[in-house]
Amino acid sequence: MYKICSLFAGVGGIDLGFLQTNECEISYANEFDKYAVQTYENNFNNKVDCRDIHDVKLEEIPDFDIMVGGFPCTSFSVAGYRKGFEDDRTGDLFFEMERIFKERKPRVIFLENVKNLVGHDNGKTFRTIIECLEKAGYKDKIRYQVLNACEYGNIPQNRERIYIVAFRDKKDYDNFQMPLPIELNNTIKKVFNFENKVDDKYYYTEGKYKGNMYKLLTDEMNDDNTVYQWRRKYVRKNQSNLVPTLTANMGEGGHNVPLIKTDFGIRKLTPIECFYAQGYPKSYKLPDNMSDAKLYKQAGNSVVVPVINRIAENIIKALQ
């Protein structure tokens, strides 16, 4: 079994993708958000260290073979502040990962982040990350690629992310390749619950919201084969029949959650459906005592599990 050190573990999407290979176990997981920790521990056997990563000493981390992490991306995302390493809140967190992998030199380092990381600050941010890996002993043994969930995960969501895989040993690197595109045959009808009524709170009804919002929704939302978004004053139809990129600000109230038209009326996606749109299995359980706002945020912050799993499978093949 390959031992995993999971940093910025969130609700466990990366961990799940590696565990699904049946060749890995979680040796250590760290996540600072106590609500994400609660969701994580609701689904995994291991306990999470929920201290600030700055406070974690090297000797406190058990042995591991593979380091994984989707370090916070607010600083680099189009939806965030785009401050990158200058962001006082999250800008230095990659260097906390570097602090650990520089000393421990795991056999594999797996990183996930927003597509915008590649072009941030005219490419300087991305080059800094690659240079840190090279200086730590991974020079000429790094592969990276932007993959879209709908092309590489059979998930009907338009979600592009950069995936970076660094190897300590040249032989492992030579044996590894990123996954190839696969056909998308998973539709939103398979992912979301169109056939059954959900809780009334998710439906839009006349008089529920101020102004003419309900009329605009009913006038524009005439197709039950796609997903819609409310854009402050108008309705946006996603022409590709894909879910738009789920974001953390779904949990910030308002009408940020994507909408669908069902036999029971127009409604927003439920939190668990947002997890399904990230490729989480039906067995994944959300805590009963947590607000929808926090769950939407967790779903938007997470990763596409099947894409992670496909990369993880190729990593394991390379190591074996």
C-alpha positions, -999 to 999 in steps of 0.1 A, spaced: 0 0 0 13 34 -9 9 59 19 -7 93 12 0 126 29 -29 148 21 -26 186 26 -55 211 22 -76 179 22 -109 197 20 -138 172 20 -115 144 7 -120 145 -31 -83 139 -40 -80 113 -12 -110 95 -25 -96 94 -61 -64 78 -48 -82 54 -24 -103 42 -53 -72 26 -68 -72 2 -39 -35 6 -37 -33 36 -13 -41 45 23 -42 79 40 -12 82 63 -19 118 72 -45 145 63 -45 182 72 -74 206 67 -79 239 86 -117 244 78 -135 226 107 -167 222 86 -148 206 58 -132 183 84 -166 173 96 -177 163 61 -144 145 55 -146 125 87 -182 116 79 -169 96 49 -133 84 58 -119 63 86 -89 84 93 -89 115 116 -79 149 102 -53 172 117 -72 205 116 -44 227 128 -31 256 107 -5 240 85 21 266 97 19 249 131 26 214 118 61 202 125 79 179 100 84 152 127 47 151 134 39 138 99 41 100 96 60 84 67 44 87 33 51 79 -3 28 103 -21 20 139 -12 -13 153 -26 -28 187 -23 -51 212 -39 -36 242 -22 -61 271 -18 -67 287 -52 -86 319 -43 -54 338 -50 -52 325 -85 -87 320 -97 -106 342 -121 -135 342 -95 -111 352 -67 -87 381 -61 -59 370 -85 -33 382 -60 -14 350 -61 16 348 -38 9 384 -27 -24 374 -10 -19 379 28 -45 351 36 -35 323 13 -5 333 -8 22 315 12 4 282 16 22 265 -13 55 272 4 42 253 35 39 223 11 74 230 -2 87 231 34 75 195 38 84 180 4 118 196 4 128 177 35 108 145 31 112 140 -6 82 118 -13 83 95 -43 54 114 -59 39 149 -55 5 155 -69 -9 191 -71 -43 204 -84 -53 240 -89 -73 264 -111 -64 267 -147 -56 304 -142 -26 294 -121 -7 288 -153 -11 323 -166 -11 342 -133 13 371 -131 25 365 -167 34 329 -158 57 339 -129 36 321 -103 36 288 -121 73 290 -129 80 296 -92 61 264 -83 79 244 -109 113 258 -98 105 249 -62 99 213 -73 130 212 -93 152 225 -65 137 199 -42 150 171 -65 123 167 -91 140 185 -120 131 170 -154 106 147 -138 75 168 -138 44 165 -159 15 189 -159 -16 194 -180 -49 213 -179 -77 188 -180 -115 194 -183 -139 173 -163 -162 167 -193 -133 155 -215 -113 135 -190 -137 124 -162 -170 116 -180 -186 142 -158 -210 168 -174 -193 198 -159 -172 224 -177 -143 224 -151 -107 230 -163 -80 225 -138 -42 222 -139 -28 189 -126 9 187 -117 27 154 -110 63 153 -99 84 122 -95 115 117 -74 128 88 -95 134 90 -132 121 55 -139 87 63 -123 85 95 -144 93 76 -176 66 51 -169 39 78 -163 16 96 -187 -14 118 -182 -48 101 -190 -62 105 -225 -96 120 -233 -126 98 -229 -161 99 -243 -187 119 -223 -218 97 -220 -228 109 -185 -257 134 -188 -272 158 -163 -303 136 -164 -281 108 -149 -265 131 -123 -294 151 -110 -328 141 -96 -353 151 -122 -378 124 -114 -385 130 -77 -396 161 -58 -370 175 -34 -374 198 -4 -396 229 -12 -369 253 -2 -350 246 -34 -378 256 -57 -385 290 -72 -422 300 -69 -442 331 -76 -438 358 -50 -409 340 -32 -384 366 -44 -387 403 -51 -392 418 -86 -400 399 -118 -374 372 -112 -398 343 -112 -414 355 -145 -380 358 -162 -371 323 -150 -403 307 -163 -401 326 -196 -365 316 -203 -361 282 -187 -379 261 -214 -354 232 -217 -350 204 -191 -319 190 -208 -295 218 -197 -285 239 -167 -293 276 -162 -278 304 -141 -293 335 -127 -271 365 -137 -285 393 -115 -309 406 -141 -311 378 -167 -312 341 -172 -282 324 -188 -287 291 -206 -257 268 -208 -257 257 -245 -234 228 -240 -257 208 -218 -229 209 -192 -230 222 -156 -211 255 -155 -179 254 -133 -191 251 -97 -176 277 -75 -172 282 -37 -194 313 -38 -224 291 -43 -224 291 -6 -225 329 -3 -263 332 -5 -282 349 -34 -288 329 -65 -253 315 -73 -264 279 -74 -271 265 -109 -308 259 -118 -327 231 -136 -363 228 -149 -381 197 -136 -417 184 -137 -421 198 -102 -409 233 -111 -377 253 -114 -352 247 -87 -316 251 -77 -294 221 -74 -293 206 -40 -259 204 -21 -256 166 -27 -263 171 -64 -234 196 -65 -212 168 -50 -225 144 -77 -216 170 -103 -180 167 -90 -181 129 -95 -186 119 -58 -202 85 -55 -238 80 -43 -224 65 -11 -209 99 -1 -228 113 29 -232 149 39 -235 159 76 -271 164 87 -263 193 110 -246 216 85 -261 245 66 -266 243 29 -243 274 25 -214 255 39 -221 224 19 -224 244 -14 -191 261 -6 -174 227 1 -187 213 -32 -175 243 -52 -141 242 -35 -136 205 -42 -122 185 -71 -136 162 -98 -130 127 -83 -130 106 -115 -103 129 -131 -82 125 -99 -88 87 -100 -76 84 -136 -44 103 -129 -39 83 -96 -44 50 -115 -16 60 -139 6 71 -111 2 37 -94 9 19 -127 41 39 -130 53 31 -95 46 -6 -100 
